Amino acid sequence: MIRRGQQGRRQLRRAERETAKRIETNHGSYSPPDRADCYTKQWITPGDDAYRLRLQTITWRHQGRLTDFVINAQVLTAIEWETVEYIDCCHGHCHPHTRNDESPRSIAPLNCVDDVQHAYTAAVALIHDRLRIIGT
């Protein structure tokens, strides 16, 4: 049986734990709208003159605003294009995924839809740097 006043304190402690966890993990509270309700755009950008490297970018927009994205760094193998690294913005933060299976470090927390555009700008700069490293 919960006594008077305990329920409020319990909810407060729970909210404090969730906030501390969010701060510790650098994850935000943003959750994108369903991709089925968004306008999807995909394009390819060459990464080098020999066309051995490329970036595949996929964005989702809802009501004209960028709500979600993924940027794939790909290399041409003997058979097909293989994604070697990518950056996405799920789980409340923008983060890269590499082949060495390290725990992804956060580029930026996402707390609102405006944060997605800022994270996208940072992600494009980071993936271009990574593409230069992969190409050498």
MDTraj code that builds the backbone (N, CA, C; nanometers):
import mdtraj as md
import numpy as np

residues = "MET ILE ARG ARG GLY GLN GLN GLY ARG ARG GLN LEU ARG ARG ALA GLU ARG GLU THR ALA LYS ARG ILE GLU THR ASN HIS GLY SER TYR SER PRO PRO ASP ARG ALA ASP CYS TYR THR LYS GLN TRP ILE THR PRO GLY ASP ASP ALA TYR ARG LEU ARG LEU GLN THR ILE THR TRP ARG HIS GLN GLY ARG LEU THR ASP PHE VAL ILE ASN ALA GLN VAL LEU THR ALA ILE GLU TRP GLU THR VAL GLU TYR ILE ASP CYS CYS HIS GLY HIS CYS HIS PRO HIS THR ARG ASN ASP GLU SER PRO ARG SER ILE ALA PRO LEU ASN CYS VAL ASP ASP VAL GLN HIS ALA TYR THR ALA ALA VAL ALA LEU ILE HIS ASP ARG LEU ARG ILE ILE GLY THR".split()
xyz = np.array([
    [0.0833, -0.1166, 0.0000],
    [0.0000, 0.0000, 0.0000],
    [0.0893, 0.1250, 0.0000],
    [0.0597, 0.2149, -0.0909],
    [0.1353, 0.3401, -0.1004],
    [0.0674, 0.4446, -0.0140],
    [0.1431, 0.5048, 0.0724],
    [0.0882, 0.6083, 0.1602],
    [0.0859, 0.7422, 0.0889],
    [0.0068, 0.8324, 0.1466],
    [-0.0022, 0.9667, 0.0897],
    [0.1347, 1.0304, 0.0806],
    [0.1636, 1.0911, -0.0303],
    [0.2910, 1.1600, -0.0487],
    [0.4016, 1.0714, -0.1032],
    [0.3897, 0.9406, -0.0822],
    [0.4935, 0.8502, -0.1320],
    [0.4926, 0.8398, -0.2840],
    [0.3732, 0.8395, -0.3408],
    [0.3636, 0.8248, -0.4861],
    [0.4317, 0.9415, -0.5573],
    [0.4127, 1.0611, -0.5086],
    [0.4763, 1.1783, -0.5675],
    [0.6279, 1.1730, -0.5555],
    [0.6766, 1.1311, -0.4380],
    [0.8213, 1.1195, -0.4181],
    [0.8797, 1.0092, -0.5067],
    [0.8050, 0.9009, -0.5217],
    [0.8514, 0.7914, -0.6069],
    [0.8625, 0.8375, -0.7526],
    [0.7643, 0.9101, -0.7996],
    [0.7689, 0.9619, -0.9366],
    [0.8837, 1.0599, -0.9541],
    [0.9088, 1.1414, -0.8549],
    [1.0190, 1.2367, -0.8603],
    [1.1531, 1.1636, -0.8664],
    [1.1710, 1.0612, -0.7832],
    [1.2957, 0.9839, -0.7866],
    [1.3142, 0.9153, -0.9218],
    [1.2073, 0.8605, -0.9769],
    [1.2150, 0.7958, -1.1081],
    [1.2562, 0.8960, -1.2158],
    [1.1964, 1.0144, -1.2144],
    [1.2313, 1.1181, -1.3115],
    [1.3769, 1.1617, -1.2942],
    [1.4235, 1.1713, -1.1705],
    [1.5629, 1.2087, -1.1456],
    [1.6584, 1.1024, -1.1995],
    [1.6250, 0.9741, -1.1799],
    [1.7094, 0.8659, -1.2326],
    [1.7138, 0.8686, -1.3850],
    [1.5980, 0.8883, -1.4485],
    [1.5934, 0.8937, -1.5947],
    [1.6726, 1.0114, -1.6482],
    [1.6625, 1.1261, -1.5821],
    [1.7379, 1.2440, -1.6245],
    [1.8875, 1.2211, -1.6081],
    [1.9275, 1.1641, -1.4957],
    [2.0705, 1.1363, -1.4726],
    [2.1228, 1.0376, -1.5766],
    [2.0449, 0.9373, -1.6085],
    [2.0868, 0.8387, -1.7090],
    [2.1016, 0.9053, -1.8454],
    [2.0069, 0.9929, -1.8816],
    [2.0114, 1.0622, -2.0105],
    [2.1340, 1.1528, -2.0187],
    [2.1658, 1.2219, -1.9097],
    [2.2836, 1.3088, -1.9079],
    [2.4101, 1.2254, -1.9184],
    [2.4143, 1.1150, -1.8468],
    [2.5321, 1.0289, -1.8456],
    [2.5586, 0.9679, -1.9836],
    [2.4557, 0.9279, -2.0537],
    [2.4727, 0.8626, -2.1828],
    [2.4771, 0.9612, -2.2988],
    [2.4497, 1.0879, -2.2751],
    [2.4493, 1.1912, -2.3776],
    [2.3413, 1.1658, -2.4823],
    [2.2334, 1.1022, -2.4429],
    [2.1204, 1.0795, -2.5314],
    [2.0126, 1.1813, -2.4995],
    [1.9434, 1.2239, -2.6030],
    [1.8348, 1.3181, -2.5842],
    [1.7007, 1.2471, -2.5783],
    [1.5959, 1.3251, -2.5799],
    [1.4611, 1.2709, -2.5672],
    [1.3847, 1.2710, -2.6995],
    [1.4493, 1.3127, -2.8087],
    [1.3804, 1.3238, -2.9375],
    [1.3451, 1.1869, -2.9948],
    [1.2249, 1.1769, -3.0449],
    [1.1796, 1.0568, -3.1142],
    [1.1187, 1.1013, -3.2468],
    [1.1730, 1.0566, -3.3606],
    [1.1236, 1.1038, -3.4897],
    [0.9845, 1.0506, -3.5209],
    [0.9123, 1.1187, -3.6095],
    [0.7826, 1.0663, -3.6517],
    [0.8012, 0.9385, -3.7336],
    [0.6943, 0.8665, -3.7513],
    [0.6975, 0.7432, -3.8288],
    [0.7477, 0.7732, -3.9704],
    [0.8427, 0.6935, -4.0177],
    [0.9005, 0.7175, -4.1505],
    [0.7976, 0.7066, -4.2615],
    [0.6905, 0.6329, -4.2400],
    [0.5842, 0.6212, -4.3409],
    [0.5147, 0.7551, -4.3639],
    [0.5187, 0.8437, -4.2655],
    [0.4562, 0.9757, -4.2762],
    [0.5522, 1.0815, -4.3301],
    [0.6748, 1.0422, -4.3635],
    [0.7782, 1.1372, -4.4052],
    [0.8092, 1.1259, -4.5541],
    [0.8650, 1.2337, -4.6078],
    [0.9157, 1.2356, -4.7442],
    [1.0603, 1.1865, -4.7388],
    [1.0906, 1.0821, -4.8168],
    [1.2241, 1.0226, -4.8174],
    [1.3007, 1.0684, -4.9402],
    [1.4274, 1.1015, -4.9202],
    [1.5149, 1.1391, -5.0312],
    [1.6467, 1.0661, -5.0133],
    [1.6978, 1.0105, -5.1227],
    [1.8235, 0.9361, -5.1191],
    [1.9105, 0.9825, -5.2348],
    [2.0417, 0.9979, -5.2084],
    [2.1340, 1.0339, -5.3150],
    [2.2723, 0.9788, -5.2870],
    [2.3513, 0.9720, -5.3924],
    [2.4874, 0.9200, -5.3873],
    [2.5836, 1.0338, -5.4199],
    [2.6926, 1.0438, -5.3434],
    [2.7972, 1.1425, -5.3674],
    [2.9295, 1.0687, -5.3852],
    [2.9986, 1.0867, -5.4984],
    [3.1293, 1.0210, -5.5154],
    [3.2275, 1.0676, -5.4082],
    [3.3098, 0.9743, -5.3615],
    [3.4054, 1.0062, -5.2563],
    [3.5464, 1.0289, -5.3058],
    [3.5750, 0.9833, -5.4290],
    [3.7069, 1.0052, -5.4870],
    [3.6946, 1.0061, -5.6396],
    [3.8040, 1.0451, -5.7060],
    [3.8016, 1.0571, -5.8522],
    [3.7881, 0.9225, -5.9220],
    [3.8400, 0.8173, -5.8623],
    [3.8340, 0.6841, -5.9236],
    [3.6996, 0.6155, -5.8971],
    [3.6141, 0.6767, -5.8201],
    [3.4832, 0.6246, -5.7825],
    [3.4945, 0.4876, -5.7148],
    [3.5905, 0.4790, -5.6216],
    [3.6052, 0.3596, -5.5380],
    [3.5374, 0.3807, -5.4039],
    [3.5108, 0.5056, -5.3701],
    [3.4458, 0.5430, -5.2449],
    [3.3245, 0.6288, -5.2767],
    [3.2225, 0.6163, -5.1935],
    [3.1054, 0.7023, -5.2121],
    [3.0301, 0.7174, -5.0812],
    [2.9458, 0.8184, -5.0775],
    [2.8555, 0.8398, -4.9656],
    [2.7134, 0.8191, -5.0151],
    [2.6391, 0.7411, -4.9425],
    [2.4965, 0.7243, -4.9696],
    [2.4234, 0.7947, -4.8561],
    [2.3424, 0.8928, -4.8892],
    [2.2703, 0.9703, -4.7885],
    [2.1209, 0.9461, -4.8046],
    [2.0553, 0.9201, -4.6948],
    [1.9104, 0.9034, -4.6931],
    [1.8554, 0.9972, -4.5864],
    [1.7596, 1.0806, -4.6256],
    [1.6989, 1.1732, -4.5300],
    [1.5475, 1.1546, -4.5296],
    [1.4886, 1.1861, -4.4163],
    [1.3441, 1.1834, -4.4010],
    [1.3005, 1.3202, -4.3516],
    [1.2005, 1.3761, -4.4178],
    [1.1475, 1.5074, -4.3798],
    [0.9987, 1.4955, -4.3499],
    [0.9572, 1.5678, -4.2486],
    [0.8161, 1.5728, -4.2117],
    [0.7779, 1.7188, -4.1976],
    [0.6776, 1.7602, -4.2714],
    [0.6325, 1.8993, -4.2729],
    [0.7476, 1.9944, -4.3048],
    [0.8331, 1.9518, -4.3987],
    [0.9424, 2.0355, -4.4465],
    [1.0659, 2.0392, -4.3589],
    [1.0658, 1.9684, -4.2469],
    [1.1790, 1.9717, -4.1541],
    [1.2494, 1.8368, -4.1528],
    [1.3817, 1.8410, -4.1477],
    [1.4611, 1.7189, -4.1397],
    [1.4327, 1.6504, -4.0057],
    [1.3878, 1.5240, -4.0130],
    [1.3501, 1.4529, -3.8909],
    [1.4376, 1.3312, -3.8634],
    [1.5077, 1.2804, -3.9653],
    [1.5878, 1.1599, -3.9489],
    [1.6845, 1.1509, -4.0662],
    [1.7983, 1.0842, -4.0472],
    [1.8924, 1.0660, -4.1574],
    [1.9869, 0.9512, -4.1281],
    [2.0477, 0.9010, -4.2342],
    [2.1574, 0.8067, -4.2240],
    [2.2536, 0.8376, -4.3379],
    [2.3829, 0.8361, -4.3087],
    [2.4862, 0.8592, -4.4100],
    [2.5788, 0.7387, -4.4093],
    [2.5855, 0.6674, -4.5222],
    [2.6677, 0.5471, -4.5351],
    [2.7953, 0.5780, -4.6122],
    [2.9104, 0.5439, -4.5561],
    [3.0378, 0.5496, -4.6281],
    [3.0578, 0.4116, -4.6889],
    [3.0722, 0.4061, -4.8221],
    [3.0794, 0.2781, -4.8909],
    [3.2056, 0.2682, -4.9752],
    [3.2574, 0.1454, -4.9861],
    [3.3718, 0.1168, -5.0724],
    [3.3285, 0.0142, -5.1761],
    [3.3886, 0.0248, -5.2945],
    [3.3580, -0.0683, -5.4028],
    [3.4451, -0.1920, -5.3872],
    [3.3811, -0.3063, -5.3722],
    [3.4528, -0.4336, -5.3665],
    [3.4447, -0.4963, -5.5057],
    [3.4975, -0.6156, -5.5213],
    [3.4925, -0.6837, -5.6503],
    [3.3489, -0.7178, -5.6903],
    [3.2596, -0.7254, -5.5935],
    [3.1225, -0.7687, -5.6218],
    [3.0211, -0.6547, -5.6124],
    [3.0323, -0.5713, -5.5086],
    [2.9291, -0.4711, -5.4832],
    [2.9833, -0.3584, -5.3952],
    [2.8964, -0.2596, -5.3696],
    [2.9291, -0.1537, -5.2754],
    [2.9061, -0.2068, -5.1348],
    [3.0050, -0.1866, -5.0483],
    [2.9954, -0.2338, -4.9110],
    [3.0017, -0.1149, -4.8162],
    [2.9062, -0.1070, -4.7247],
    [2.9055, -0.0013, -4.6244],
    [3.0079, -0.0349, -4.5171],
    [3.1045, 0.0559, -4.4982],
    [3.2103, 0.0321, -4.3996],
    [3.1891, 0.1132, -4.2720],
    [3.1217, 0.2248, -4.2826],
    [3.0867, 0.3071, -4.1673],
    [2.9581, 0.3801, -4.1999],
    [2.8831, 0.4142, -4.0966],
    [2.7655, 0.4975, -4.1188],
    [2.7346, 0.5787, -3.9945],
    [2.6620, 0.6872, -4.0183],
    [2.6192, 0.7750, -3.9095],
    [2.4678, 0.7829, -3.9168],
    [2.4030, 0.7638, -3.8037],
    [2.2581, 0.7776, -3.7996],
    [2.2175, 0.8559, -3.6757],
    [2.0891, 0.8813, -3.6658],
    [2.0402, 0.9565, -3.5498],
    [1.9179, 0.8847, -3.4931],
    [1.9449, 0.7801, -3.4201],
    [1.8379, 0.7090, -3.3514],
    [1.8751, 0.6985, -3.2035],
    [1.7830, 0.6544, -3.1240],
    [1.8034, 0.6408, -2.9791],
    [1.8301, 0.7756, -2.9119],
    [1.7815, 0.8850, -2.9715],
    [1.7947, 1.0152, -2.9078],
    [1.9281, 1.0840, -2.9239],
    [2.0150, 1.0302, -3.0122],
    [2.1413, 1.0998, -3.0376],
    [2.1957, 1.0608, -3.1745],
    [2.2799, 1.1470, -3.2289],
    [2.3467, 1.1233, -3.3562],
    [2.4809, 1.0587, -3.3251],
    [2.5115, 0.9465, -3.3930],
    [2.6334, 0.8733, -3.3602],
    [2.6831, 0.7919, -3.4798],
    [2.8161, 0.7725, -3.4885],
    [2.8731, 0.6910, -3.5959],
    [2.8805, 0.5436, -3.5558],
    [2.8741, 0.4581, -3.6567],
    [2.8958, 0.3147, -3.6390],
    [3.0151, 0.2775, -3.7258],
    [3.1146, 0.2120, -3.6668],
    [3.2332, 0.1724, -3.7413],
    [3.2417, 0.0207, -3.7470],
    [3.3322, -0.0278, -3.8289],
    [3.3474, -0.1721, -3.8455],
    [3.4067, -0.2412, -3.7237],
    [3.4793, -0.1684, -3.6409],
    [3.5449, -0.2324, -3.5275],
    [3.4506, -0.2558, -3.4102],
    [3.3233, -0.2307, -3.4302],
    [3.2184, -0.2594, -3.3319],
    [3.2402, -0.1929, -3.1967],
    [3.3088, -0.0792, -3.1968],
    [3.3190, -0.0027, -3.0731],
    [3.1803, 0.0486, -3.0371],
    [3.1611, 0.0756, -2.9119],
    [3.0372, 0.1391, -2.8712],
    [3.0339, 0.2785, -2.9344],
    [2.9284, 0.3114, -3.0079],
    [2.9289, 0.4399, -3.0787],
    [2.9336, 0.5592, -2.9837],
    [3.0219, 0.6528, -3.0139],
    [3.0286, 0.7754, -2.9350],
    [2.9291, 0.8747, -2.9939],
    [2.8714, 0.9514, -2.9114],
    [2.7674, 1.0434, -2.9536],
    [2.8280, 1.1684, -3.0173],
    [2.7716, 1.2100, -3.1295],
    [2.8099, 1.3355, -3.1936],
    [2.7306, 1.4495, -3.1298],
    [2.6004, 1.4244, -3.1124],
    [2.5145, 1.5270, -3.0538],
    [2.3880, 1.4630, -2.9981],
    [2.3422, 1.5096, -2.8825],
    [2.2137, 1.4620, -2.8311],
    [2.1006, 1.5275, -2.9105],
    [1.9893, 1.4583, -2.9205],
    [1.8738, 1.5108, -2.9934],
    [1.7575, 1.5255, -2.8968],
    [1.7179, 1.6501, -2.8719],
    [1.6067, 1.6767, -2.7819],
    [1.4849, 1.7327, -2.8540],
    [1.5055, 1.7844, -2.9754],
    [1.3946, 1.8373, -3.0537],
    [1.4291, 1.8245, -3.2019],
    [1.3329, 1.8499, -3.2872],
    [1.3536, 1.8329, -3.4307],
    [1.4610, 1.9278, -3.4843],
    [1.4787, 2.0443, -3.4249],
    [1.5823, 2.1376, -3.4704],
    [1.7221, 2.0816, -3.4478],
    [1.7383, 1.9991, -3.3457],
    [1.8680, 1.9380, -3.3177],
    [1.9116, 1.8431, -3.4293],
    [1.8154, 1.7855, -3.5013],
    [1.8482, 1.6917, -3.6087],
    [1.9249, 1.7634, -3.7196],
    [1.8831, 1.8833, -3.7572],
    [1.9522, 1.9591, -3.8613],
    [2.0940, 1.9942, -3.8186],
    [2.1124, 2.0340, -3.6950],
    [2.2468, 2.0654, -3.6450],
    [2.3344, 1.9404, -3.6425],
    [2.2757, 1.8289, -3.6006],
    [2.3506, 1.7024, -3.5972],
    [2.3863, 1.6570, -3.7385],
    [2.2974, 1.6803, -3.8336],
    [2.3239, 1.6427, -3.9726],
    [2.4459, 1.7195, -4.0263],
    [2.4531, 1.8475, -3.9981],
    [2.5657, 1.9291, -4.0422],
    [2.6966, 1.8760, -3.9837],
    [2.6961, 1.8426, -3.8556],
    [2.8159, 1.7866, -3.7917],
    [2.8488, 1.6485, -3.8484],
    [2.7467, 1.5683, -3.8770],
    [2.7674, 1.4330, -3.9298],
    [2.8277, 1.4363, -4.0698],
    [2.7845, 1.5295, -4.1525],
    [2.8399, 1.5411, -4.2883],
    [2.9889, 1.5744, -4.2815],
    [3.0262, 1.6672, -4.1959],
    [3.1679, 1.7026, -4.1815],
    [3.2484, 1.5822, -4.1322],
    [3.1959, 1.5095, -4.0337],
    [3.2665, 1.3942, -3.9789],
    [3.2808, 1.2820, -4.0820],
    [3.1758, 1.2520, -4.1567],
    [3.1822, 1.1405, -4.2523],
    [3.2743, 1.1742, -4.3691],
    [3.2849, 1.3019, -4.4081],
    [3.3806, 1.3394, -4.5122],
    [3.5249, 1.3199, -4.4628],
    [3.5496, 1.3537, -4.3375],
    [3.6823, 1.3284, -4.2800],
    [3.7121, 1.1792, -4.2769],
    [3.6154, 1.1004, -4.2339],
    [3.6330, 0.9551, -4.2285],
    [3.6550, 0.8973, -4.3688],
    [3.5868, 0.9496, -4.4687],
    [3.6018, 0.9021, -4.6061],
    [3.7429, 0.9289, -4.6567],
    [3.7994, 1.0452, -4.6226],
    [3.9379, 1.0752, -4.6607],
    [4.0339, 0.9759, -4.5960],
    [4.0103, 0.9403, -4.4716],
    [4.0950, 0.8436, -4.4026],
    [4.0820, 0.7065, -4.4649],
    [3.9625, 0.6660, -4.4958],
    [3.9393, 0.5340, -4.5583],
    [4.0064, 0.5269, -4.6931],
    [4.0075, 0.6373, -4.7672],
    [4.0636, 0.6390, -4.9021],
    [4.2141, 0.6379, -4.9074],
    [4.2810, 0.6596, -4.7959],
    [4.4270, 0.6616, -4.7974],
    [4.4869, 0.5286, -4.7608],
])
top = md.Topology()
chain = top.add_chain()
for i, resn in enumerate(residues, 1):
    res = top.add_residue(resn, chain, resSeq=i)
    for name in ("N", "CA", "C"):
        top.add_atom(name, md.element.get_by_symbol(name[0]), res)
traj = md.Trajectory(xyz[None], top)
